[in-house]
């Protein structure tokens, strides 16, 4: 049984219409394409670039305390010394160290010896010994008489009427000579000077002895200045 179609539903009858509509549409697009115009765009000259204004951002300043760097390791060294293989540093250092210590010991011994010598000299001065020194084999009274005979009264002190007793200290050495003469208690510079002079000019003494050995003995002797 053949299907039945109406004349309105038959598209074969409208083929010519569709073909005309297609031609018209294509022609319209062609005309639009020919009429289409383009505008020239002015890009400007090369290098003319408009500067863009950039707003500067203000950043608050914050100060941070810097932590100190850690101390270097004790094993690290900044300087290196290149030494030849044939140099024996230990021996040289040992020799220099030994020489330095030897010199220091010598200096110490010299200083110690000087101190001991000074101490011995101080210890050798006696005030009282087994056998006291004597002046030309006589007692101290004889020495007093010798002083009075050899004493010269200073003229300026005599004119001024100055009198008094001058205390003089001196040491009788092991060889009998007199040393370290000094005024312990003075009266007048002129009298003191004359007292020192007369003691220094005294003849040799017979030295004092301690355990059979001559030693140094210290004396303190008064000298009287009296006007007649």
C-alpha positions as CSV (number, residue, x, y, z in Angstrom):
1,X,0.0,0.0,0.0
2,X,1.6,3.3,-1.1
3,X,1.7,6.2,1.4
4,X,-0.3,9.1,0.5
5,X,1.1,12.6,0.6
6,X,-0.6,15.9,0.2
7,X,0.7,18.5,-2.2
8,X,1.6,20.8,0.7
9,X,3.8,18.2,2.3
10,X,5.6,17.4,-0.9
11,X,9.0,19.2,-0.8
12,X,9.8,18.5,-4.4
13,X,7.5,21.2,-5.4
14,X,9.4,23.8,-3.2
15,X,12.9,22.9,-4.5
16,X,13.1,25.9,-6.8
17,X,12.1,28.2,-4.0
18,X,14.9,27.0,-1.7
19,X,17.4,27.3,-4.5
20,X,16.5,30.9,-5.1
21,X,16.7,31.7,-1.3
22,X,20.2,30.2,-1.2
23,X,21.4,32.3,-4.2
24,X,20.0,35.5,-2.6
25,X,21.8,34.8,0.7
26,X,25.2,34.1,-0.9
27,X,24.9,37.2,-3.0
28,X,24.1,39.3,0.1
29,X,27.1,38.0,1.9
30,X,29.3,38.8,-1.1
31,X,28.0,42.3,-1.3
32,X,28.6,42.9,2.4
33,X,32.2,41.5,2.1
34,X,33.0,44.0,-0.7
35,X,31.5,46.9,1.1
36,X,33.4,46.1,4.3
37,X,36.1,48.9,5.1
38,X,39.0,48.8,7.6
39,X,40.3,51.8,9.7
40,X,44.0,52.5,10.0
41,X,45.1,52.2,13.5
42,X,47.9,54.7,14.5
43,X,50.3,52.9,16.7
44,X,52.5,55.9,17.1
45,X,56.3,56.1,16.6
46,X,58.6,53.5,18.0
47,X,59.9,54.4,21.4
48,X,57.0,56.7,22.2
49,X,55.7,54.8,25.2
50,X,53.4,56.4,27.5
51,X,54.8,56.4,31.0
52,X,52.6,54.7,33.4
53,X,52.4,56.5,36.7
54,X,53.1,54.1,39.5
55,X,52.0,55.1,42.9
56,X,54.9,54.7,45.3
57,X,54.0,52.5,48.2
58,X,55.3,53.7,51.6
59,X,56.6,50.8,53.6
60,X,57.1,51.3,57.3
61,X,60.7,50.8,58.4
62,X,61.1,48.1,61.0
63,X,64.5,47.6,62.6
64,X,65.4,44.1,63.6
65,X,68.3,43.5,65.9
66,X,70.9,41.4,64.2
67,X,72.0,38.4,66.1
68,X,75.8,38.3,66.6
69,X,77.5,35.6,64.5
70,X,78.4,32.5,66.3
71,X,82.1,32.4,67.6
72,X,84.4,30.5,65.3
73,X,85.2,27.0,66.2
74,X,88.5,26.5,68.1
75,X,89.6,24.0,65.6
76,X,89.4,26.6,62.7
77,X,92.4,28.8,62.0
78,X,92.6,31.8,59.7
79,X,96.3,31.7,59.0
80,X,98.3,28.7,57.8
81,X,102.1,28.5,57.8
82,X,103.8,26.3,55.3
83,X,106.9,24.6,56.7
84,X,109.4,22.5,54.8
85,X,109.3,18.9,55.6
86,X,113.0,18.9,56.5
87,X,112.6,21.5,59.3
88,X,112.2,20.1,62.8
89,X,110.2,22.7,64.6
90,X,109.9,20.8,67.9
91,X,113.7,20.7,68.3
92,X,114.1,24.4,67.6
93,X,111.3,25.4,70.0
94,X,112.6,23.1,72.6
95,X,116.1,24.6,72.3
96,X,114.8,28.2,72.4
97,X,112.6,27.3,75.4
98,X,115.4,25.7,77.2
99,X,117.7,28.7,76.6
100,X,115.0,31.1,77.8
101,X,114.5,29.1,80.9
102,X,118.2,28.9,81.5
103,X,118.6,32.6,81.1
104,X,115.7,33.3,83.5
105,X,117.2,30.9,86.0
106,X,120.6,32.7,85.7
107,X,119.0,36.1,86.2
108,X,117.1,34.8,89.2
109,X,120.2,33.3,90.7
110,X,122.1,36.6,90.2
111,X,119.2,38.5,91.9
112,X,119.0,35.9,94.6
113,X,122.8,36.1,95.1
114,X,122.7,39.9,95.4
115,X,119.9,39.7,97.9
116,X,121.7,37.1,99.9
117,X,124.9,39.1,99.8
118,X,123.1,42.2,101.1
119,X,121.4,40.1,103.8
120,X,124.8,38.7,104.8
121,X,126.3,42.1,104.9
122,X,123.5,43.3,107.2
123,X,123.8,40.2,109.3
124,X,127.5,40.6,109.6
125,X,127.2,43.9,111.5
126,X,127.3,43.2,115.2
127,X,126.7,45.5,118.2
128,X,128.1,43.1,120.8
129,X,130.7,40.4,120.1
130,X,132.9,38.1,122.1
131,X,135.9,40.3,121.6
132,X,135.0,44.0,121.1
133,X,137.2,46.2,118.9
134,X,139.8,48.3,120.7
135,X,141.4,51.6,119.7
136,X,145.2,51.0,119.5
137,X,144.9,48.3,122.2
138,X,143.3,50.7,124.6
139,X,139.7,51.1,125.9
140,X,137.1,53.5,124.8
141,X,138.3,56.2,127.1
142,X,141.5,56.4,125.2
143,X,139.6,56.9,122.0
144,X,137.6,59.8,123.7
145,X,140.9,61.4,124.7
146,X,142.2,61.1,121.1
147,X,139.0,62.8,119.8
148,X,139.4,65.7,122.2
149,X,143.0,66.2,121.2
150,X,142.1,66.2,117.4
151,X,138.8,68.0,117.5
152,X,138.7,71.5,116.0
153,X,135.9,73.7,117.2
154,X,134.2,75.3,114.2
155,X,134.8,79.1,114.3
156,X,131.3,80.1,113.3
157,X,129.9,77.8,116.0
158,X,132.3,79.3,118.6
159,X,131.5,82.9,117.6
160,X,127.8,82.0,117.9
161,X,128.4,80.3,121.3
162,X,126.9,77.0,120.1
163,X,127.7,74.0,122.3
164,X,126.3,70.5,122.6
165,X,126.7,66.7,122.3
166,X,126.7,65.1,118.8
167,X,125.9,61.4,118.6
168,X,127.9,59.7,115.9
169,X,127.4,56.1,114.6
170,X,130.2,54.2,112.8
171,X,131.3,50.6,111.9
172,X,134.7,49.1,112.7
173,X,135.5,46.8,109.7
174,X,137.3,43.4,110.0
175,X,140.5,45.1,108.8
176,X,140.3,47.8,111.5
177,X,139.2,50.7,109.3
178,X,136.2,52.9,110.1
179,X,133.2,53.2,107.7
180,X,129.6,54.2,107.5
181,X,130.1,57.3,109.7
182,X,126.8,59.2,110.2
183,X,125.2,61.6,112.7
184,X,122.4,60.0,114.7
185,X,121.6,63.1,116.7
186,X,123.0,66.5,115.7
187,X,123.3,69.9,117.3
188,X,124.4,72.3,114.5
189,X,125.5,71.6,110.9
190,X,129.0,72.9,111.6
191,X,129.4,70.8,114.8
192,X,127.9,67.7,113.0
193,X,130.4,68.0,110.1
194,X,133.4,68.3,112.4
195,X,132.2,65.2,114.4
196,X,132.0,63.2,111.2
197,X,135.5,64.4,110.1
198,X,137.3,63.5,113.3
199,X,135.8,60.0,113.4
200,X,136.7,59.3,109.7
201,X,140.3,60.5,110.4
202,X,140.8,58.1,113.3
203,X,143.6,55.6,113.1
204,X,142.9,51.9,112.5
205,X,141.3,49.9,115.2
206,X,141.9,46.3,116.3
207,X,138.8,44.6,114.9
208,X,136.3,42.7,117.0
209,X,136.0,38.9,116.8
210,X,133.2,36.5,117.0
211,X,134.1,32.8,117.4
212,X,137.7,33.6,116.5
213,X,136.7,35.4,113.2
214,X,137.0,39.2,112.7
215,X,133.6,40.7,112.1
216,X,132.0,44.1,111.6
217,X,131.0,45.9,114.8
218,X,128.8,49.0,115.0
219,X,129.5,51.8,117.6
220,X,127.5,54.8,118.7
221,X,129.8,57.4,120.3
222,X,129.1,60.8,121.8
223,X,131.3,63.8,121.0
224,X,131.0,66.8,123.3
225,X,131.6,70.4,122.1
226,X,132.2,72.7,125.0
227,X,133.5,76.2,124.9
228,X,136.3,77.1,127.4
